[in-house]
Amino acid sequence: MMRSAILAAARSPQLEQLVSAAPVSRSVVRRFVAGTTTEDAIDASRALVHDGLAVTLDFLGEDTEDAGQARAATEAYVELLGALGAAGLTPPTEVSVKLSALGMLLDEKLASDNVLAICRAADAADTTVTIDMEDHTTTDASLDLLLRVRKDFPETGAVLQAYLRRTEADCRDLAVAGSRIRLCKGAYDEPESVAYQSDLEVSRSYVRCANVLLAGGGYPMFATHDPRLVAILEDRVRWYDRPVDTFEFQMLYGVRPVEQRRLAELGYAVRVYVPYGTQWYGYLMRRLAERPANTALFLRALVGRK
Ligand SMILES: Cc1cc2nc3c(=O)[nH]c(=O)nc-3n(C[C@H](O)[C@H](O)[C@H](O)COP(=O)(O)OP(=O)(O)OC[C@H]3O[C@@H](n4cnc5c(N)ncnc54)[C@H](O)[C@@H]3O)c2cc1C
């Protein structure tokens, strides 16, 4: 119930204004968000790459209903990719994009043109793009767009969410040679008709999907912090005899950093998802919803008892 309430709050413009304006929000935001500028993103990437980790950068923003804003987000990515290339941080650093930030709610053609512009800049910088997945009403359109983009940029990454009942079938369709697929549990509040509701059901689905991806010819990217799933995945990759350069683990900036380094020291590829930018509200609310302790930390900061 708490999770649903926080995710509903994530869609409230009034609450967004209130929370974004509160100076105390910053200390909590800083734990999960690398900063607001391209330079902040480059600095965070440099530190992680120095520690032997790969990176995917997310320029924060979503649900854009304004073509100008969607273009501005695209330009921010293009500028970022140029700067990453110049700083020698590619290929270990790639970018993640949200279609809703690139104008998908407004006009699919606009979003598609924007994704292609970002893919061209990524290609020129010798790196890749992954298309984040949003709520279930967007899954079909997102996967359709992904397949179109992959005609020109086959290395473009997809995201599938284990909480959706459809995902095992989507894994079968996408687990083909060269296909980069991030598997996560899923971060949105979804109805029972389309999504498993209990933690156990979601975890079981995650393992089934992981098996499909590992048995297929693609490049799975296992995005989870769940210690039980990580242990199962370490076992499964051995079972499927997967060399360490044929899959990777992914975790979020600020979440289980010690575990990120432990996996990297074992020789696994580990990529950290690093968000930056001023539009952090929706992202932060989803991180709070994932862990009650984060919400307590945030509320304490808001009432000044951090
Ligand atoms: C690299 C990456 C990319 C993602 N991309 C997408 C996407 O495109 N679309 C989408 O819907 N979702 C995405 N997610 C979010 C994902 O769907 C989950 O909501 C999120 O990862 C939490 O699930 P979990 O697998 O870590 O398991 P959980 O059961 O939520 O967490 C397991 C344990 O990990 C730790 N933990 C997890 N989350 C947090 C947190 N926020 N703060 C502190 N500790 C935490 C806790 O110890 C917790 O007990 C992504 C996640 C990652 C790691």
The ligand as an SDF file (V2000), in Angstrom:
LIG
                    3D

 53 58  0  0  0  0  0  0  0  0999 V2000
   20.3440   -0.7890  -13.9800 C   0  0  0  0  0  0  0  0  0  0  0  0
   18.8780   -0.7390  -13.7200 C   0  0  0  0  0  0  0  0  0  0  0  0
   18.0350   -0.2660  -14.6980 C   0  0  0  0  0  0  0  0  0  0  0  0
   16.6490   -0.2450  -14.4950 C   0  0  0  0  0  0  0  0  0  0  0  0
   15.8120    0.1280  -15.5180 N   0  0  0  0  0  0  0  0  0  0  0  0
   14.4890    0.0430  -15.3560 C   0  0  0  0  0  0  0  0  0  0  0  0
   13.5900    0.2930  -16.4200 C   0  0  0  0  0  0  0  0  0  0  0  0
   13.9650    0.6320  -17.5320 O   0  0  0  0  0  0  0  0  0  0  0  0
   12.2560    0.1690  -16.1630 N   0  0  0  0  0  0  0  0  0  0  0  0
   11.7690   -0.2080  -14.9400 C   0  0  0  0  0  0  0  0  0  0  0  0
   10.5540   -0.3570  -14.7730 O   0  0  0  0  0  0  0  0  0  0  0  0
   12.6040   -0.4420  -13.9090 N   0  0  0  0  0  0  0  0  0  0  0  0
   13.9390   -0.3170  -14.0820 C   0  0  0  0  0  0  0  0  0  0  0  0
   14.7700   -0.5820  -13.0270 N   0  0  0  0  0  0  0  0  0  0  0  0
   14.2160   -0.7070  -11.6590 C   0  0  0  0  0  0  0  0  0  0  0  0
   13.8080   -2.1300  -11.3490 C   0  0  0  0  0  0  0  0  0  0  0  0
   12.7010   -2.5010  -12.1170 O   0  0  0  0  0  0  0  0  0  0  0  0
   13.4640   -2.2890   -9.8490 C   0  0  0  0  0  0  0  0  0  0  0  0
   12.4090   -1.4230   -9.5220 O   0  0  0  0  0  0  0  0  0  0  0  0
   14.6220   -2.0150   -8.9240 C   0  0  0  0  0  0  0  0  0  0  0  0
   15.8200   -2.4670   -9.4490 O   0  0  0  0  0  0  0  0  0  0  0  0
   14.4150   -2.7170   -7.5740 C   0  0  0  0  0  0  0  0  0  0  0  0
   14.3140   -4.1030   -7.7880 O   0  0  0  0  0  0  0  0  0  0  0  0
   15.4440   -5.1520   -7.3060 P   0  0  0  0  0  0  0  0  0  0  0  0
   15.5560   -6.1570   -8.3870 O   0  0  0  0  0  0  0  0  0  0  0  0
   16.6800   -4.4520   -6.9670 O   0  0  0  0  0  0  0  0  0  0  0  0
   14.8010   -5.9060   -6.0920 O   0  0  0  0  0  0  0  0  0  0  0  0
   14.1710   -5.3970   -4.7220 P   0  0  0  0  0  0  0  0  0  0  0  0
   13.4650   -6.5840   -4.1580 O   0  0  0  0  0  0  0  0  0  0  0  0
   13.3970   -4.1320   -4.9030 O   0  0  0  0  0  0  0  0  0  0  0  0
   15.4420   -5.0550   -3.8580 O   0  0  0  0  0  0  0  0  0  0  0  0
   16.3170   -6.0450   -3.3570 C   0  0  0  0  0  0  0  0  0  0  0  0
   17.2450   -5.4100   -2.3370 C   0  0  0  0  0  0  0  0  0  0  0  0
   18.0870   -4.4560   -2.9890 O   0  0  0  0  0  0  0  0  0  0  0  0
   18.2370   -3.2930   -2.2160 C   0  0  0  0  0  0  0  0  0  0  0  0
   17.5470   -2.1790   -2.8810 N   0  0  0  0  0  0  0  0  0  0  0  0
   16.7390   -2.2570   -3.9720 C   0  0  0  0  0  0  0  0  0  0  0  0
   16.3230   -1.0350   -4.3470 N   0  0  0  0  0  0  0  0  0  0  0  0
   16.8630   -0.1760   -3.4750 C   0  0  0  0  0  0  0  0  0  0  0  0
   16.8130    1.2270   -3.3450 C   0  0  0  0  0  0  0  0  0  0  0  0
   16.1040    1.9960   -4.1730 N   0  0  0  0  0  0  0  0  0  0  0  0
   17.5140    1.8060   -2.3320 N   0  0  0  0  0  0  0  0  0  0  0  0
   18.2510    1.0410   -1.4760 C   0  0  0  0  0  0  0  0  0  0  0  0
   18.3310   -0.2970   -1.5540 N   0  0  0  0  0  0  0  0  0  0  0  0
   17.6460   -0.8990   -2.5380 C   0  0  0  0  0  0  0  0  0  0  0  0
   17.6000   -3.5920   -0.8870 C   0  0  0  0  0  0  0  0  0  0  0  0
   18.5620   -4.1730   -0.0580 O   0  0  0  0  0  0  0  0  0  0  0  0
   16.5250   -4.5910   -1.2580 C   0  0  0  0  0  0  0  0  0  0  0  0
   16.1410   -5.3880   -0.1800 O   0  0  0  0  0  0  0  0  0  0  0  0
   16.1310   -0.6620  -13.2400 C   0  0  0  0  0  0  0  0  0  0  0  0
   16.9920   -1.1430  -12.2510 C   0  0  0  0  0  0  0  0  0  0  0  0
   18.3360   -1.1900  -12.4710 C   0  0  0  0  0  0  0  0  0  0  0  0
   19.2150   -1.7620  -11.4100 C   0  0  0  0  0  0  0  0  0  0  0  0
  1  2  1  0
  2  3  1  0
  2 52  2  0
  3  4  2  0
  4  5  1  0
  4 50  1  0
  5  6  2  0
  6  7  1  0
  6 13  1  0
  7  8  2  0
  7  9  1  0
  9 10  1  0
 10 11  2  0
 10 12  1  0
 12 13  2  0
 13 14  1  0
 14 15  1  0
 14 50  1  0
 15 16  1  0
 16 17  1  0
 16 18  1  0
 18 19  1  0
 18 20  1  0
 20 21  1  0
 20 22  1  0
 22 23  1  0
 23 24  1  0
 24 25  2  0
 24 26  1  0
 24 27  1  0
 27 28  1  0
 28 29  2  0
 28 30  1  0
 28 31  1  0
 31 32  1  0
 32 33  1  0
 33 34  1  0
 33 48  1  0
 34 35  1  0
 35 36  1  0
 35 46  1  0
 36 37  1  0
 36 45  1  0
 37 38  2  0
 38 39  1  0
 39 40  1  0
 39 45  2  0
 40 41  1  0
 40 42  2  0
 42 43  1  0
 43 44  2  0
 44 45  1  0
 46 47  1  0
 46 48  1  0
 48 49  1  0
 50 51  2  0
 51 52  1  0
 52 53  1  0
M  END
$$$$
